[in-house]
Amino acid sequence: MPRRPWRAGPRAPTIERMTDVRPVALVTGANKGLGRETVRRLAGSGWLVLLAARDRERGTQAAATLADEGLDVEFVELDVTSDESAEAAVRAVAERVDHLDALVNNAGVAGPMLDPADVEAAALRRLYEVNVFGQVRVTRAFLPLLRKSERPRIVMVSSALASLEHASDPARPEYGFLSLDYASSKAALNMIVSQYARALPGFKVNAADPGNPATDMNRHTGVHTVAEGVEAIIRLATLDDDGPTGGFFDRNGPVPW
Ligand SMILES: NC(=O)c1ccc[n+]([C@@H]2O[C@H](COP(=O)([O-])OP(=O)(O)OC[C@H]3O[C@@H](n4cnc5c(N)ncnc54)[C@H](OP(=O)(O)O)[C@@H]3O)[C@@H](O)[C@H]2O)c1
């Protein structure tokens, strides 16, 4: 299927646009990998970025490293599997800012590569706890602050492995990649994106496919750089008002569901 180009290009905030209000983003799972690079890119464009991580030491270390680069980054403790942690994170953010313009639900885990016939329900539940329930928990918790934004954007970091069209096509690499837990968790996330997009007028809610970037998640076997991996995330977090909602995109354009 020929791929359409992006309908709306990224619109990084300019100095003029920020004279009154600096856009604010929160990125989960941001102490390393794609999350940290997303923080770096948004902060480098002039956003105030809240770097959320479940581990205080890893999170403050990552924020300090980015602050040393001259970026305005603040750490927020957030374990996406915990209601208490999400509520505490919202309170901490609400003390700092009165709204949130972009929420990037990036935190994610992958399980061991097992034959689908060997995947137990308990293992599936552990992985869904982060990749599915965590994203809903965090989104729900931050909705009041997002609703105070004039241009709220939610990005769910998904995967091409979640594409049923790709997974059904023997010519595609996704066809040969069996991961019942991980791929199905991201497919569930894609439907969650579709549901939120239809339920939240005024929001832009989209799923991003980072491609195959080399990170700890794949023991750095990925073929893309983290800079390439966050391109779609950045575009979707900074969409113009005429940009898409309820879609699934990689850095080249739409990905089939
Ligand atoms: N790399 C790829 O090829 C690829 C491809 C498609 C999609 N993705 C998706 O991209 C996202 C980022 O992955 P990555 O490649 O950057 O992997 P990564 O380097 O392993 O980073 C994953 C991040 O998620 C955090 N995390 C895990 N459980 C968490 C929890 N309960 N609460 C809060 N944070 C938690 C990790 O924190 P700790 O350091 O504390 O564990 C870490 O910061 C994930 O959603 C992943 O599924 C990656």
The ligand as an SDF file (V2000), in Angstrom:
LIG
                    3D

 48 52  0  0  0  0  0  0  0  0999 V2000
   13.2780   -0.2210   21.0620 N   0  0  0  0  0  0  0  0  0  0  0  0
   12.4400   -0.6440   20.1480 C   0  0  0  0  0  0  0  0  0  0  0  0
   12.8210   -1.3060   19.1520 O   0  0  0  0  0  0  0  0  0  0  0  0
   10.9660   -0.3280   20.2470 C   0  0  0  0  0  0  0  0  0  0  0  0
   10.1630   -0.6050   19.1330 C   0  0  0  0  0  0  0  0  0  0  0  0
    8.8020   -0.3280   19.2060 C   0  0  0  0  0  0  0  0  0  0  0  0
    8.2770    0.2250   20.3660 C   0  0  0  0  0  0  0  0  0  0  0  0
    9.0950    0.4800   21.4490 N   0  0  0  0  0  0  0  0  0  0  0  0
    8.4730    1.0600   22.6370 C   0  0  0  0  0  0  0  0  0  0  0  0
    9.1540    2.2630   22.9720 O   0  0  0  0  0  0  0  0  0  0  0  0
    8.9940    2.5320   24.3730 C   0  0  0  0  0  0  0  0  0  0  0  0
   10.3500    2.8600   24.9660 C   0  0  0  0  0  0  0  0  0  0  0  0
   11.1580    1.7030   24.8690 O   0  0  0  0  0  0  0  0  0  0  0  0
   12.7410    1.7560   24.7670 P   0  0  0  0  0  0  0  0  0  0  0  0
   13.1160    1.0510   23.5210 O   0  0  0  0  0  0  0  0  0  0  0  0
   13.2420    3.1310   25.0090 O   0  0  0  0  0  0  0  0  0  0  0  0
   13.1130    0.7830   25.9720 O   0  0  0  0  0  0  0  0  0  0  0  0
   13.9820    0.9570   27.2840 P   0  0  0  0  0  0  0  0  0  0  0  0
   15.2700    1.6480   26.9860 O   0  0  0  0  0  0  0  0  0  0  0  0
   13.9960   -0.3900   27.8950 O   0  0  0  0  0  0  0  0  0  0  0  0
   13.0970    1.9680   28.1860 O   0  0  0  0  0  0  0  0  0  0  0  0
   11.9010    1.5570   28.7680 C   0  0  0  0  0  0  0  0  0  0  0  0
   11.5390    2.5950   29.8190 C   0  0  0  0  0  0  0  0  0  0  0  0
   10.2980    2.2060   30.4280 O   0  0  0  0  0  0  0  0  0  0  0  0
   10.4650    2.3140   31.8240 C   0  0  0  0  0  0  0  0  0  0  0  0
    9.5320    1.5120   32.6010 N   0  0  0  0  0  0  0  0  0  0  0  0
    9.3830    0.1720   32.6440 C   0  0  0  0  0  0  0  0  0  0  0  0
    8.4550   -0.1680   33.5400 N   0  0  0  0  0  0  0  0  0  0  0  0
    8.0050    0.9850   34.0910 C   0  0  0  0  0  0  0  0  0  0  0  0
    7.0680    1.3080   35.0930 C   0  0  0  0  0  0  0  0  0  0  0  0
    6.3730    0.3450   35.7480 N   0  0  0  0  0  0  0  0  0  0  0  0
    6.8520    2.6100   35.4010 N   0  0  0  0  0  0  0  0  0  0  0  0
    7.5360    3.5840   34.7700 C   0  0  0  0  0  0  0  0  0  0  0  0
    8.4670    3.3480   33.8410 N   0  0  0  0  0  0  0  0  0  0  0  0
    8.7020    2.0570   33.5120 C   0  0  0  0  0  0  0  0  0  0  0  0
   11.9030    1.9040   32.0680 C   0  0  0  0  0  0  0  0  0  0  0  0
   12.3280    2.2910   33.3610 O   0  0  0  0  0  0  0  0  0  0  0  0
   13.4910    1.4690   34.1630 P   0  0  0  0  0  0  0  0  0  0  0  0
   14.8090    1.9160   33.5850 O   0  0  0  0  0  0  0  0  0  0  0  0
   13.2670    1.9020   35.5730 O   0  0  0  0  0  0  0  0  0  0  0  0
   13.2310    0.0110   33.9370 O   0  0  0  0  0  0  0  0  0  0  0  0
   12.5680    2.6750   30.9560 C   0  0  0  0  0  0  0  0  0  0  0  0
   12.7460    4.0250   31.3180 O   0  0  0  0  0  0  0  0  0  0  0  0
    8.3240    1.2930   24.9590 C   0  0  0  0  0  0  0  0  0  0  0  0
    6.9430    1.5230   25.1130 O   0  0  0  0  0  0  0  0  0  0  0  0
    8.5600    0.2330   23.8900 C   0  0  0  0  0  0  0  0  0  0  0  0
    7.6040   -0.7880   23.9380 O   0  0  0  0  0  0  0  0  0  0  0  0
   10.4160    0.2280   21.4070 C   0  0  0  0  0  0  0  0  0  0  0  0
  1  2  1  0
  2  3  2  0
  2  4  1  0
  4  5  1  0
  4 48  2  0
  5  6  2  0
  6  7  1  0
  7  8  2  0
  8  9  1  0
  8 48  1  0
  9 10  1  0
  9 46  1  0
 10 11  1  0
 11 12  1  0
 11 44  1  0
 12 13  1  0
 13 14  1  0
 14 15  2  0
 14 16  1  0
 14 17  1  0
 17 18  1  0
 18 19  2  0
 18 20  1  0
 18 21  1  0
 21 22  1  0
 22 23  1  0
 23 24  1  0
 23 42  1  0
 24 25  1  0
 25 26  1  0
 25 36  1  0
 26 27  1  0
 26 35  1  0
 27 28  2  0
 28 29  1  0
 29 30  1  0
 29 35  2  0
 30 31  1  0
 30 32  2  0
 32 33  1  0
 33 34  2  0
 34 35  1  0
 36 37  1  0
 36 42  1  0
 37 38  1  0
 38 39  2  0
 38 40  1  0
 38 41  1  0
 42 43  1  0
 44 45  1  0
 44 46  1  0
 46 47  1  0
M  CHG  2   8   1  16  -1
M  END
$$$$
